[in-house]
Amino acid sequence: MTETTEPASAPAPLAVETARPTLRLISWNLWFGGEKVHDGRHKQVDVLRSQEVDLLFLQECWGDAGGRLGRTLGMTVAQQSWDNAVLTTGAAQLVATDTAPYATAAIVRTRLGEVLAWSVHLAPRDYGPYRSAELPEGQDAVFAQDGEVARDQQAQRILAETDRLLAEHGEMPVIIAGDFNVPSPVDWDGDERPDVDWPATRRLIESGYTDAFRAVHPDPRLAPGRSWAQIHTLADEPRDRIDFIYVRGLSVLAADHLGGAADGEDAPDDQGFVEYGGVCRHIPDHEDNEFPSDHLAVRAVVAAG
């Protein structure tokens, strides 16, 4: 991958005022490895070089996108299968799990000490919000769909493997980040959306994980955080927050979403949104967008404790 110049419109890294050592995290679905946007892989580098990221959680690597970004950005790459990768500015030990291809785990050495880092991409089929008109009364039928069952089982397996790895390697903070393909019950709270207790994300909450975005932006009305899919019109796809950074054993100091703005619908009015590249052109007119994905990137800054 050749070097690129940073776009003039690139926003600054997420700001925090603290003397404590911190880690800057980004989770990002690359959308078919960057192949859906003209010069997509160079644009990925432009986005990430502007962010001073310490730990990068990638989905939809499609084999080599994570490795290419790692070489260009000078980051270590841990990748178990074709989909997910963990990239870090320090050393990383890929740890074998039975969660391929939907999750990759690595023990990374950071300025905060060792951290168990997961990049996850749960099953995409049977997306629950497609049946939002049936909710909450019909949630049992929605949760019984194959895709919902698969996501719940995958979340359970990630949590079980986390317990195993901590037993083997010792206690350490944990980060589980990625595209969960399911909303969060803290957003579907009966106000603007029906009251629905989505199983896969509920499991992380009940296991003591902090949702980084909601820790900083607790009100879904002021910061809906609809990370997918700004690149579609609302007539084509619903928008919802399905990309998360969950942490345990770490304090969240800042968090937001970064990406192309929707067409005046919701992202510009979201207190947790930072625009990159202006209003995104919708599919099928998307190929020249400056932000090269159909998912917003989730950014967070964390510290020890």
N, C-alpha and C positions, 0 to 999 in steps of 0.2 A: 504494500500500500504506500503510495507516495504521500509526501507531506502536503498539508493544506494550510491555508491561512485562516485565521479565526475570523468569523463574520463580525462586522461592526455591530450587529444587533445582539450579539451573544450577551446574556445577562451575567452578572457577577455570581460567584458561588454563594450559597446560602449563608447569610450573615449571622454570627453569634458574638456576644460580648461576654467572654469568660477567660479567666486565666488557666482554667483546667485543661488538661490534654483532651483532645476530642478526636473523633473519627467522622469523616464525611462519607455518607453512604448514598448510593444511587441504585435503584432497581428499575430495569427498563426492558420491555419486550421489543426486540429489534425488528419485528414484522418480516418474517421470511429472510432474516439475516441482512436486511437492508436492500433487498433486490426489487422492491416494489416502487422505489423512488429513484429518479435519475441521479446518478452519482451518490447513491445512498450510503455507501461505506465511507466515502470521504466526509459526508455530512455527519455521520455518526462521530467521527473523530473531531470535527468542529464543535459539536455539542459537548463532548466529554472533555476536550482539552480546556474548555472555559471553566470547568467546575472543580478542579483540584480534588478529585475523588480519591479516597483511600481504599474503599471497598465497593466493587461494582458487581451487581447481581444481574445477569443477562438471561433472557429467555428468547426462544426462537433463533438460536445460533445457526441452525441449519448446517451443523458440522463445523465449519471453519471460521465463522464470523467472530467468535470469542477469541480464538487464537490470533487472528489478524489484528484485532483491536489490542490484544495484549502486547504483541510485538511492536506495534506502532506507538502505544502509550507507555511502553516500558513497564508493564505490569505482569505479575505472575498469574498464570491461568490454571485453574483446577476445573476439569470437566469430565464427567462420568459418561455421558452419552451425547447424542447429537443436539439436544435441545438446550440444556441449561449449563451455565458456567459461572464460576465465582472468580473474579479478578481482584488482585490486591497489589498494593505498592510494596508489600513485604514478602516474606516467605509463606508458602502455603503447602499443606499436606493434604492431598486428595484422600478421602477415606471411603472405602468401599461400603456401599449400602445396597439393599435390595429394592431401591426406589427408582431405578432407571426405567424409562427415560424421563420421568416427570420431576425428578429432583436430584440435585448434586450437592454433596456436603464436603466441606473442607475445614480443617483446623488452620487458622491463619494467625500469624504472629504480628501483632500490632503494637503501637505505643501504649495501648491499654493492657497489654498482655495477650495471651492466647484467647481466641474467640472461635466458637463453632459457627460457621456460616453456611447457610443453605440458600441455594437458588432453586425456586420451584415453579412449575407450570402445570397446574392441575388440569384434569380432563376438560376439553372444550365443549363437548356435546351436551345437548339438552340444557341450554342456558336458561336458568330459572326465570329471569325477568321477561322472557318471551311470553310467559303465562301469567303476567302480573295481574291481569283482569280477574283471575281466579283466586287471588290472594286477598286476605289470609284464609278464608274459609276452605279453599282447596289445597292448602299447603301440603297435606299428607300425600295427595296425588302427585304434586310437583316434586316433593322430596323422594318419591318412589321411582322417579325416572332413572334410567341407567346412568346417565351422566352425573346426576346429583349423588347417587349411591357411590359412584366411582370417586368423586371428589372427596366425599366424607371418608371413604376407606383410605384414600391416599393421604389425607391429613392425619388420620390415625396412625398410618405407617410411618410418616415423617416424625411424629411425636414419639412413637415407640423406638425408632432408630436413634433419635436424639438421646433418649434415656440410656440406651445401650452404649452409645459412644461416650457419654459423660461418665458412665460406670467404668469404661475401659481407660479413658484418657484423663479422668479427673474433672472436677467441676470447673466450669468456665462460663462466661456470658454466651448467649445464643442469639443469633439473628436468623430469622426465617423470612425471606423476601421473595416476591415474584408476582406473577400473574396467576391469581387463584381461580379465575373464571367463575366467580360467585361473589355476590355482594356481602356486606357485613350487617349483622343484626343491629349494630349501633346506628346505622343509617336508616334501616327499615324499621322505624320505631313507632309507626302508627300516626305520624304527623303528615309529612308530605308524601310518604310512601306507606303502604300497609305495614302492620306489625308482623314481621316474619323473622323467625329465628333460624337463619341459614346454618345448616349443620357444620360444614367444613370450617368456616371462620369462627363459629361458636366454640369449637373444640380448642382453638388456640387461645381464645379469651379465657376459657375455663381452666386452661393449663398455665395461666399466669403470665401470658405474653401481653405486652403493651403495643397497641396499634399506634405507630409513631405519628401518623398524620392526625388522628383524632386526639392524641395527647396534647397537641399544639392547637388544633382547631376543633374544639369539642362540639360545636353547633353545626349539624348538617345543613341547616338552612342558610347560614352565612358562608359556609365552606363546603358545598356538596361534594367536591372532589371527584367529579365524574371523569375517571381516567381513561375510559373507553366508551364510545369511540367518537371523538371529536371530528374525525375525518369522514364520518357518515352524517347524512342529514337525519333528523329525528324521524322522518318518514321511512328511512331504511333500517335504522337500528335504534334501540333504546340506549341511553347513556347512563353509566353507573360507575361507582368506585369498586373496581375489582383487582386493582394492583396495590399491594400492601408491603410495608416493612414492619414486621413484628419483632420486638426485642424482649429479652429477659435477662436481668442482671445488668442492665445499662439504663442510664437516664437519658431521656430525649430532651434536647435543648432547642431544636428547631426542626421544622418539616414543612414541605410543600410539594406541589406538582409543577413540572416544567414541560412546556410543549407548545404546539401550534394551537391557537385559539379557535374555538368554534365560531360559527357565523353569527355572532351576537346573541347566541342562545343562553349559555350559562357560564362558560369558562371566564369571560372577562369580568363577570360579577362575583367571582369566587375569591374570597379572601385568602384562600390557600393556593392560588394559581399564579404562576409567573410565566409570561408569554415569551416564546422563542420563535422568531421567524414570522410573526404576524398571523393574520387569519389564515387558516389552512383551507386549501381548496379541497372540496369533497370528491370522493370517488365518483366518477372515473376521471376527474380532472386534477388528480392529486400529484402527478409524477414530478412536478417541479417545486413541490413544497420544500421549504428550507428545513423543516423538522421532519426527519425521515422515518416516521413510524405512525401506526394507527393507535398507539397507546401513549399517553403522557408518561414521563419519567417521574418516579417518586424520589424525592430527595429528603435526607434527614441528617442531622448532626447529633451525635450521641457522645456521652462521657461515661466514665466508670460510675458504678453504684446505682 
